[in-house]
Amino acid sequence: MRVLGVDPGLTRCGVGVVEGVAGRPLTMVGVGVVRTPVDAELGQRLVAVEQGIEQWLDEHRPEFVAVERVFSQHNVRTVMGTAQASAVAMLCAARRGIPVALHTPSEVKAAVTGSGRADKAQVGAMVTRLLRLDAPPKPADAADALALAICHIWRAPAQNRLQQAVALHTATARTTARKGRTA
């Protein structure tokens, strides 16, 4: 499974591609940051984020895109920029028919470090260890993007089984309801 992780942001949008399957060693395929000038107009910044993500999708051809789920912070302006960059990443993937998964920051931290309250340094250290890198990717947004991809690879099999079980249960319930109406 090849996953593009996206840590959304307007100034720095972390991107990282990881390949592998749960229970096996993972491989970093690429890592970086899409940057936009702080003084540019919002529309131009969003276009720059789109172009950067499109380049990553073209170059790495991921099967899934994992994006950090935006959560409410005290700074509304920061939340808005993060949400807008997140939407751009989801749009780029959807346009290509690539499934998108959203993961909360605490979910990613828990998956990678074992603690949902881990700090950036702990996440970077574990990403370095899990991907057998020489040093943590810089800036932290890049390491966070890799952590998102790792989280998705590890959690996707369980999520897929859960979705299949729910779908089977729903289909069985509908069939039972139809049989009850025709009796």
Secondary structure, DSSP 8 states (H G I E B T S, - for coil): -EEEEEE--SSEEEEEEEE--TTS--EEEEEEEEE--TTS-HHHHHHHHHHHHHHHHHHH--SEEEEE-----S-HHHHHHHHHHHHHHHHHHHHTT--EEEE-HHHHHHHHHS-TT--HHHHHHHHHHHTT-SS--SSHHHHHHHHHHHHHHHHHHHHHHHHHHHHHHHHHHHHHHHHHHH-
